[in-house]
Amino acid sequence: MLARIDGPMTTEVTVSQRGECEITPSTNVQYPPGSTNSQKNHWLLIGHHEVPPLAHTTMLRDFPANLQHSGEPVIPPRTSASPFSSASFYYQRYFQAVSGSHSDQNTKKEGVSEETTGQTQRPATVLPIYLTQDRLTLAVLTILVGGWLSFVITFPLRKAQQLKAQRQLEEVLQSRLQQMQTSMQTNLQPVTLVSADRSMSTEPTITSDLPTASNDISSNIQHHNRRTSESDKNDLVDQKPSTEEIDNEVLVGKISFTPTDVLGHGTAGTFVFRGRFDGRHIAVKRILPECFEVAEREVQLLRESDTHPNVIRYFCTERDRLFTYIAIELCAVTLQQYVEDSSCFPELDNITLLEQTMCGLSHLHSLNIVHRDLKPRNILLSGPNALGEVRALISDFGLCKKIPDGRSSFSLRSGIPGTEGWIAPEVLRETPGNKPTSAVDVFSAGCVFYYVVSRGQHPFGEALRRQINILSGEYSLSHFMDDIHDDVIAKDLIEQMISADAESRPSTACVLKHPFFWSPEKQLLFFQDVSDRIEKEPAESPIVVRLETAGRSVVRTNWRMHISVPLQTDLRRFRTYKGNSVRDLLRAMRNKKHHYHELPPEVQDTLGELPEGFVGYFTSRFPRLLMHTHAALQICTHERLFHPYYLPPKAK
């Protein structure tokens, strides 16, 4: 229903042809009766099919002079509408107002009139259209926010469910593969297993170790595994023999093993079994196809190096439709396990084990092979042979690098190799133009040396701080005492090996020449040869000057005051010795050694047996004597007399 649009009548109103109203004093604007009584007489032009009179839609340009001007607004101002007002409520009020203004008869019947009541109704409020759309906007935003929150909450759950389903699928697949290989392997538990003999297992870590075992020790030793085991990288032959199972024994080519005799297991479904190859006991490593490429490179390096007695040995590799089987040397324990519990080999000498380790490492370096991951878990101890001898073997060639001929360094394009806490600082820094060399192995070996002689300590502290301390060069050799001969020697070597400057570290050949590995007999021979060499040297000669420099601390001011009375008495019988001279102390040692059997019994008892007791008598009283003398005679390394004690300059 449309509202009335009755406007003023145009009688006696002059309208110009231009559409403008000429305002004159005679203008008489009249309205139809009853159209001025209601304040709700709004003009509604919406949908009207006629164009209103021109005068009705033309604004007066000037207010008539004969009309009274009122300051009250003709159109009452709109009241501020609440943004939360309902559009439906507005239209209800509007139509009520319109119907009320045009229904005079209904108003009279109800007896309600604005003139009689004196009350004025509130003019209808017209809300801006953007306020009427707030609910729609709010609804859209609510839907969007709710959808986003739902996605954020449910996505991790769906992702976890997918990963769980994937793991379950992988486990089922692996289980079925094992069942196809042998029905006995379905009983294996995903933990390190214990066999009747002491064995080694592989477990996932940064690097890998070779699983081994012996015949007389009953425990299981866990190893770390970066990619695959040390000797599980063996050559992949073209022959693909069939797998046979006879009395629960799996036979693949020349390799046989019993699935129930598990030594351990590693990552990616890798298992290690006790087996046999060509009539000898071995460890059989069974690996999955994804490890084949990594194994090929390691096998090639093993082929070049495993002829050395201190490098792990592999025998052969066989394959069937599902797996690769690698026959490797069977060992007893890792060096780490031995340090933690030496009761398995109580007769072993730590110095001998470390010397064998350096021999194996020196062999690798002679072939331009850098190990890059030397640590206690990658050094294995073989079982005793027929003579009861135990060998230290370097294992885990997964990170080895072959340096081409004519070069001495390698790049780090494949990332930082090694195990955290055992990596040389130059590898961590990756300084441009300063590529790592074989000295990285010497650094790791120095850490291993301290680990062994200190019974489990690390020169760079606890595990969480090691790598930071390595970068900053902060180490502590607190295990060593300054007044103990063996500690002074070990500290001298290890400090050189763990030097932050790679160029100042000794080579593996130099390490093997260090007095750290000298027997008491060799130490005594060295003292004797030095004394003979400087016997006729003048006091001003470079050798004697170097020997006597800082010698006061070596002889403890006067060495004659620190020897026993019987020996003091015997020395005074033949010649005079200077108590503050290192050369005279060496001369006294040489003379008593040459005439040992001519000494009085009480002097022999004091000095002890040759050579160990004799050397120990002097080195226990003068712990710095050997290292001081060895450093002073460095200028004589080119002389043939000292070749047994120093590496010749050309060899360096």
C-alpha positions in Angstrom: 0.0 0.0 0.0 1.4 3.3 -1.1 1.2 6.4 1.1 -0.6 9.5 -0.2 1.5 11.9 -2.1 -0.9 14.8 -2.1 1.1 18.0 -2.4 0.3 21.7 -2.6 -2.1 22.7 -5.4 -0.7 24.9 -8.1 -3.6 27.2 -8.4 -2.5 30.8 -8.8 1.1 29.7 -8.8 3.1 30.9 -11.7 5.6 28.4 -13.1 8.1 29.5 -15.6 9.0 27.5 -18.6 12.5 27.0 -17.3 11.0 25.0 -14.5 11.7 27.6 -11.9 9.2 29.0 -9.5 8.9 32.8 -9.5 8.5 33.8 -5.9 6.2 36.8 -5.7 4.1 38.3 -2.9 1.0 37.2 -4.6 2.0 33.6 -4.5 -0.7 31.6 -2.8 0.3 28.0 -2.0 -2.7 25.9 -1.0 -2.9 22.4 0.3 -5.9 20.1 0.0 -8.1 19.9 3.1 -6.9 17.4 5.7 -3.4 17.1 4.2 -1.7 19.4 6.8 -3.1 17.8 9.9 -0.7 14.9 10.1 3.0 15.1 10.7 3.4 11.7 9.1 2.4 12.9 5.6 5.5 11.7 3.8 5.9 11.7 0.1 6.6 8.4 -1.3 7.7 8.5 -4.8 9.0 5.0 -5.0 7.2 3.1 -7.7 5.0 6.1 -8.7 4.2 6.1 -12.4 3.7 9.9 -12.7 6.3 12.6 -12.7 5.4 15.0 -9.9 4.7 18.6 -10.7 7.7 20.6 -11.4 7.1 23.1 -8.6 6.8 20.3 -6.1 10.4 19.1 -6.9 12.0 22.5 -7.3 13.9 24.0 -4.3 13.0 27.7 -3.6 16.0 29.8 -4.4 14.9 32.6 -2.0 12.7 32.6 1.0 9.5 34.6 0.5 9.7 38.0 2.2 6.0 38.0 3.2 6.3 34.7 5.1 7.3 34.4 8.7 10.7 32.6 9.1 10.9 30.1 11.9 14.1 28.8 13.3 12.7 25.4 13.9 13.9 22.8 11.4 11.2 21.8 8.9 12.5 18.2 8.8 13.1 16.9 12.3 16.6 15.4 12.7 17.0 11.7 12.7 17.7 10.1 16.0 20.8 8.0 16.2 19.9 4.4 15.6 21.6 1.6 17.4 23.7 -0.5 15.2 22.0 -3.5 16.7 18.5 -2.3 15.7 16.6 -4.9 13.7 15.6 -4.1 10.1 12.3 -5.9 10.6 11.6 -3.8 13.6 12.2 -0.6 11.6 9.9 -1.6 8.8 7.1 -2.5 11.3 7.4 0.9 12.9 7.4 2.6 9.5 4.3 1.0 8.1 2.5 1.6 11.4 3.4 5.3 11.1 2.2 5.4 7.5 -1.0 3.6 8.1 -1.6 5.8 11.1 -1.1 9.1 9.2 -3.6 8.1 6.4 -6.3 6.4 8.5 -8.1 9.3 10.0 -11.3 7.3 10.5 -9.5 4.6 12.5 -7.8 7.2 14.6 -11.1 8.9 15.4 -12.8 5.6 16.3 -10.1 4.7 18.7 -10.2 8.2 20.2 -6.5 8.6 19.8 -5.3 11.8 18.3 -2.1 13.7 18.6 -4.0 16.9 18.9 -6.2 15.6 21.8 -3.5 13.7 23.6 -0.8 16.4 23.2 1.7 13.7 22.6 3.9 13.6 19.6 5.1 10.3 18.1 8.8 9.6 17.4 9.6 10.0 13.8 10.5 6.8 12.0 14.2 6.0 12.1 15.9 5.1 8.8 19.1 3.0 9.4 22.1 3.1 7.1 22.2 0.1 4.9 25.6 -1.0 6.1 24.2 -1.3 9.6 21.5 -3.6 8.4 24.2 -5.9 6.9 26.2 -6.4 10.2 24.5 -9.6 11.0 25.3 -11.0 7.6 29.0 -9.9 7.9 29.2 -11.3 11.4 27.8 -14.6 10.2 30.3 -14.8 7.4 33.2 -14.0 9.6 32.0 -16.5 12.2 31.9 -19.2 9.6 35.4 -18.3 8.3 36.9 -18.2 11.8 35.2 -21.4 12.8 36.4 -23.2 9.7 40.0 -22.0 10.3 39.9 -23.1 14.0 38.5 -26.4 12.9 41.3 -26.9 10.4 44.0 -25.9 12.9 42.6 -28.3 15.5 41.9 -31.3 13.3 45.0 -31.1 11.0 47.5 -32.4 13.6 45.2 -35.1 14.5 44.7 -36.2 10.9 48.4 -36.0 10.3 49.2 -38.1 13.4 46.6 -40.6 12.2 48.2 -40.8 8.8 51.7 -41.2 10.3 50.4 -43.9 12.6 48.8 -45.7 9.7 52.0 -45.4 7.7 54.1 -46.8 10.5 51.6 -49.7 11.0 51.8 -50.4 7.3 55.6 -50.4 7.3 55.6 -52.7 10.3 53.2 -55.1 8.7 55.3 -55.1 5.5 58.5 -55.7 7.4 56.9 -58.5 9.4 55.7 -60.2 6.2 59.1 -59.9 4.6 60.7 -61.5 7.6 58.1 -64.2 7.6 58.9 -64.9 3.9 62.6 -65.2 4.9 62.1 -67.4 7.8 59.1 -68.1 10.1 61.4 -68.0 13.1 62.0 -64.3 12.9 58.5 -63.4 13.8 59.4 -64.0 17.4 62.2 -61.3 17.4 61.6 -58.4 19.7 62.6 -54.8 18.7 65.3 -54.6 21.4 68.9 -55.6 21.5 69.0 -59.3 22.0 71.5 -61.3 24.1 73.1 -64.4 22.7 75.0 -67.2 24.4 78.2 -65.4 23.7 79.2 -61.7 24.1 78.0 -60.0 21.1 77.6 -56.5 19.6 74.5 -55.0 18.2 73.8 -52.0 16.2 71.3 -49.3 17.2 70.4 -46.1 15.4 72.6 -43.1 16.1 74.8 -40.8 14.0 77.3 -43.5 13.0 77.4 -47.3 12.9 79.4 -50.1 14.4 80.2 -53.6 13.5 78.3 -56.3 15.3 80.7 -58.9 16.7 80.8 -61.7 19.2 83.2 -64.1 21.0 82.8 -67.5 22.5 83.4 -67.0 26.1 81.6 -63.8 27.2 77.9 -63.7 27.9 76.4 -60.2 27.5 75.3 -57.9 24.7 77.0 -54.7 23.8 75.1 -52.0 22.0 76.6 -49.9 19.2 75.7 -46.8 17.5 74.8 -46.8 13.8 74.8 -43.8 11.5 73.9 -45.4 8.2 74.7 -49.1 8.4 77.2 -51.2 10.2 81.0 -50.8 9.7 81.2 -54.0 7.8 77.8 -54.2 6.4 79.0 -52.2 3.5 80.5 -55.1 1.5 80.7 -55.8 -2.2 77.6 -56.6 -4.0 78.2 -59.6 -6.2 76.3 -60.3 -9.4 75.5 -63.8 -8.3 72.0 -64.2 -6.8 72.0 -67.5 -5.0 68.9 -69.1 -3.7 68.0 -69.2 0.0 67.7 -72.6 1.6 66.6 -73.4 5.1 67.9 -76.6 6.6 67.1 -77.5 10.2 66.3 -73.8 11.0 69.6 -72.7 9.3 69.4 -70.3 6.5 71.9 -70.9 3.7 72.6 -68.1 1.2 75.4 -68.9 -1.1 78.5 -69.4 1.1 76.9 -67.8 4.1 74.9 -69.7 6.6 73.3 -68.5 9.8 70.6 -69.4 12.3 67.8 -66.8 12.6 67.3 -67.5 16.3 71.0 -66.7 17.0 70.6 -62.9 16.9 73.5 -60.7 17.9 71.6 -57.5 17.5 69.6 -55.3 15.1 69.9 -51.8 13.7 67.9 -49.3 11.7 65.8 -49.9 8.6 65.1 -53.5 9.4 68.8 -54.5 9.7 69.6 -57.6 11.7 72.9 -59.2 12.7 73.2 -63.0 13.2 75.9 -65.3 14.2 76.9 -67.4 11.2 79.6 -69.2 9.4 81.5 -68.7 6.2 84.0 -71.1 4.8 84.2 -73.0 8.1 84.9 -70.0 10.3 82.6 -68.1 12.8 81.4 -64.8 11.4 78.8 -62.1 11.9 76.1 -62.0 9.2 74.6 -58.6 8.5 71.3 -58.6 6.7 70.4 -55.3 5.1 67.5 -54.0 3.1 67.8 -52.8 -0.6 67.8 -49.1 0.3 71.2 -49.5 2.0 72.9 -51.0 -1.1 74.3 -47.8 -2.6 75.8 -46.7 0.7 77.3 -50.2 1.1 79.0 -50.2 -2.3 81.3 -47.3 -1.5 82.2 -48.6 1.9 82.9 -52.0 0.6 85.3 -50.6 -2.0 87.3 -48.9 0.8 87.3 -52.0 2.9 88.7 -54.0 0.0 91.6 -51.6 -0.1 92.3 -51.5 3.6 91.2 -54.7 5.3 94.5 -56.5 4.8 95.9 -54.7 7.9 95.5 -56.6 11.2 94.0 -53.5 12.9 91.3 -52.8 10.3 88.0 -54.7 10.4 87.8 -57.5 7.8 85.0 -58.6 5.6 84.7 -61.9 3.7 81.9 -61.8 1.2 78.5 -60.6 0.2 75.6 -62.7 -0.9 72.1 -61.7 -2.1 68.7 -63.2 -2.6 65.4 -61.8 -3.7 64.8 -59.7 -0.6 68.1 -59.0 1.3 71.8 -58.6 1.1 73.9 -60.7 3.5 77.4 -59.6 4.4 79.9 -61.8 6.1 82.1 -59.8 8.5 84.7 -60.4 11.1 83.4 -61.5 14.5 84.6 -59.4 17.4 84.0 -59.4 21.1 83.5 -55.9 22.4 83.9 -52.2 21.6 86.5 -50.1 23.1 83.9 -48.1 24.9 82.5 -51.3 26.5 86.0 -52.3 27.5 86.6 -49.0 29.2 83.3 -49.1 31.1 83.9 -52.7 32.2 87.5 -54.1 31.7 86.7 -57.3 33.5 86.1 -59.0 30.1 89.8 -58.6 29.3 91.6 -57.8 32.6 95.1 -58.5 31.1 94.9 -56.0 28.3 97.3 -53.1 28.2 95.7 -49.7 27.4 98.8 -48.4 25.7 98.9 -51.5 23.4 95.3 -51.0 22.4 95.8 -47.4 21.5 99.0 -48.2 19.6 97.2 -50.8 17.5 94.4 -48.3 16.9 96.9 -45.7 15.6 98.6 -48.4 13.4 95.2 -49.1 11.8 94.5 -45.4 11.3 98.0 -44.8 9.9 97.4 -47.6 7.4 94.2 -45.9 6.3 96.0 -42.6 5.9 98.7 -44.2 3.8 96.0 -45.2 1.4 94.6 -41.6 1.4 91.5 -42.8 3.3 90.1 -40.5 6.0 87.9 -42.2 8.5 86.1 -39.1 9.7 84.2 -40.8 12.5 86.7 -42.2 14.9 85.3 -42.8 18.4 85.4 -45.5 21.1 82.3 -47.2 19.7 83.9 -47.6 16.3 87.0 -49.3 17.6 86.4 -53.0 18.2 88.3 -55.7 20.2 88.7 -59.1 18.7 88.3 -62.3 20.6 91.5 -63.9 21.9 93.3 -65.9 19.3 95.1 -69.2 19.9 97.9 -67.3 21.7 95.4 -65.3 23.8 96.1 -62.1 21.8 93.4 -59.5 21.4 93.5 -56.9 18.6 92.0 -53.5 18.3 90.2 -53.0 15.0 88.9 -49.9 13.3 85.4 -50.3 12.1 82.5 -48.3 10.6 83.6 -47.1 7.2 80.3 -45.5 6.4 81.7 -42.0 6.5 85.2 -42.7 5.1 86.4 -40.5 2.4 88.9 -41.4 -0.3 91.2 -38.4 -1.1 92.4 -38.4 -4.7 96.1 -38.7 -5.4 97.9 -35.4 -5.4 95.5 -33.9 -2.9 95.5 -33.8 0.9 92.1 -32.3 1.8 88.4 -33.1 1.2 85.3 -31.1 0.8 82.2 -31.0 3.0 79.6 -31.0 0.2 77.8 -34.0 1.8 77.5 -32.2 5.2 79.4 -32.4 8.4 80.6 -35.9 9.0 81.2 -37.6 12.3 79.6 -37.8 15.7 79.0 -34.8 17.9 81.6 -34.4 20.6 84.3 -36.2 18.5 84.4 -33.8 15.4 87.5 -31.6 14.8 86.9 -27.9 15.1 87.9 -27.1 11.5 85.1 -29.4 10.3 82.6 -27.5 12.3 83.8 -24.0 11.2 83.9 -24.8 7.5 86.2 -21.9 6.9 86.3 -21.0 3.1 89.5 -22.0 1.5 90.6 -24.2 4.5 89.4 -27.7 3.7 89.8 -30.4 6.3 92.6 -33.0 6.0 93.4 -36.3 7.6 94.2 -34.3 10.7 90.5 -34.6 11.7 91.2 -38.2 12.5 94.2 -37.3 14.7 92.0 -34.9 16.7 89.4 -37.6 17.2 92.1 -40.1 18.2 93.4 -37.6 20.8 90.0 -37.5 22.4 89.9 -41.4 22.3 93.3 -41.5 23.9 92.2 -39.4 26.9 89.0 -41.4 27.1 90.9 -44.6 27.5 93.7 -43.5 29.9 91.2 -41.5 32.1 88.8 -44.4 32.2 85.9 -42.7 30.5 86.5 -39.0 30.7 86.4 -36.6 27.7 88.9 -33.8 27.3 86.2 -31.4 26.3 83.8 -32.1 29.1 80.3 -33.4 29.3 78.3 -34.4 26.3 76.1 -31.4 26.2 79.0 -28.9 26.2 81.6 -30.8 24.1 81.0 -29.4 20.7 80.9 -25.8 22.1 84.1 -26.4 24.0 85.7 -27.9 20.9 84.9 -24.8 18.9 86.3 -22.5 21.6 89.3 -24.7 22.2 88.5 -25.1 25.9 89.7 -28.5 27.2 90.6 -30.0 30.6 93.1 -32.8 31.2 92.6 -32.8 34.9 93.1 -36.5 35.1 96.8 -36.1 34.6 99.2 -35.2 37.5 102.3 -33.0 36.9 104.4 -35.2 39.2 103.7 -38.5 37.5 105.9 -39.6 34.6 103.3 -41.4 32.6 100.8 -38.5 33.0 103.4 -36.0 31.8 104.1 -38.0 28.6 100.4 -38.7 27.9 99.4 -35.1 28.4 102.2 -33.9 26.0 100.9 -36.2 23.2 97.2 -35.6 23.7 97.6 -31.8 23.8 99.3 -32.0 20.5 96.6 -34.2 19.0 93.7 -32.1 20.1 95.2 -28.8 19.1 92.8 -26.3 17.6 95.3 -25.7 14.8 95.1 -28.6 12.4 98.5 -28.0 10.9 100.2 -28.2 14.4 98.8 -31.7 15.0 101.2 -34.6 14.5 100.6 -37.1 11.8 99.7 -40.6 12.7 103.3 -41.7 11.9 104.6 -39.0 14.3 102.1 -40.1 17.0 103.5 -43.6 16.8 107.0 -42.3 17.4 106.0 -40.5 20.5 107.5 -41.6 23.9 103.9 -42.4 25.0 104.3 -45.8 23.3 107.9 -46.4 24.4 108.6 -49.4 26.6 110.9 -48.9 29.6 113.7 -50.6 27.6 113.4 -48.1 24.8 113.3 -45.2 27.2 116.5 -46.4 28.8 118.1 -46.8 25.4 117.1 -43.2 24.5 118.7 -41.8 27.7 121.8 -43.7 26.9 122.0 -42.6 23.3 121.5 -39.0 24.2 124.2 -39.1 26.9 126.6 -40.6 24.4 125.7 -38.0 21.8 126.3 -35.0 24.0 129.2 -36.4 26.0 131.9 -34.5 24.0 129.7 -31.5 23.2 130.9 -28.2 24.6 128.7 -26.4 27.0 128.0 -23.7 24.3 126.8 -26.1 21.7 123.1 -25.8 20.5 122.2 -29.2 21.8 123.6 -28.7 25.3 122.1 -25.2 25.5 118.6 -26.6 24.6 119.0 -29.4 27.0 120.0 -27.2 29.9 117.5 -24.5 29.2 114.7 -24.7 31.8 116.6 -27.7 33.2 116.4 -26.4 36.8 112.7 -27.5 37.0 113.5 -30.8 35.4 116.2 -31.8 38.0 114.2 -30.1 40.8 117.0 -27.6 41.6 119.5 -30.3 42.5 118.9 -33.9 41.4 121.6 -35.3 43.8 119.3 -34.3 46.7 116.5 -36.5 45.4 118.2 -39.8 45.0 118.8 -42.4 47.7 121.8 -42.3 50.0 123.4 -45.6 48.7 123.4 -44.2 45.2 124.7 -40.8 46.3 127.6 -42.6 48.1 128.4 -44.7 45.0 128.4 -41.7 42.7 130.9 -39.9 44.8 133.4 -42.8 44.5 134.3 -42.1 40.8 133.6 -38.5 39.7 131.9 -35.3 40.5 128.4 -34.7 39.1 126.7 -31.3 39.0 123.4 -31.5 40.7 121.8 -28.7 38.6 122.8 -30.2 35.2 120.5 -32.3 33.1 123.5 -33.6 31.1 125.2 -34.8 34.3 122.0 -36.6 35.4 121.9 -38.4 32.1 125.6 -39.3 32.4 125.0 -40.7 35.9 122.1 -42.9 34.6 124.2 -44.1 31.6 127.2 -45.0 33.8 125.1 -46.9 36.4 123.4 -48.8 33.6 126.6 -49.8 32.0 128.1 -50.9 35.3 124.9 -52.2 36.8 126.2 -55.6 37.6 129.3 -54.1 39.3 127.2 -52.0 41.7 127.0 -53.0 45.4 123.9 -55.1 46.2 122.3 -52.3 48.2 122.6 -49.9 45.2 121.1 -52.6 42.9 118.2 -53.1 45.3 117.7 -49.3 45.3 117.7 -49.0 41.5 115.6 -52.1 40.9 115.8 -54.5 38.0 116.8 -53.6 34.5 115.2 -52.0 32.6 111.8 -51.3 34.1 112.9 -50.9 37.7 115.9 -48.9 36.8 114.0 -46.4 34.5 111.2 -46.2 37.0 113.6 -45.2 39.7 114.7 -42.0 37.9 111.5 -41.1 36.1 109.5 -41.3 39.3 111.8 -38.8 40.9 112.2 -36.6 37.7 108.9 -37.0 35.8 109.7 -34.4 33.2 113.1 -35.7 32.3 112.1 -37.8 29.4 109.8 -35.3 27.6 112.3 -32.5 28.3 115.1 -34.4 26.8 113.0 -35.6 23.8 112.0 -32.0 23.0 115.6 -30.8 23.3 117.0 -33.4 20.9 114.4 -32.5 18.1 117.3 -30.8 16.3 118.9 -34.2 15.8 116.0 -36.0 14.1 118.0 -36.1 10.8 120.8 -38.2 12.5 120.6 -41.9 12.0 121.2 -42.5 15.7 117.8 -41.0 16.5 115.7 -42.4 13.8 114.2 -45.0 16.2 113.0 -42.1 18.4 111.9 -39.5 15.8 110.2 -39.4 12.5 112.7 -38.3 9.8 112.0 -34.9 8.4 111.3 -36.3 4.9 108.7 -38.7 6.3 106.9 -35.8 8.1 
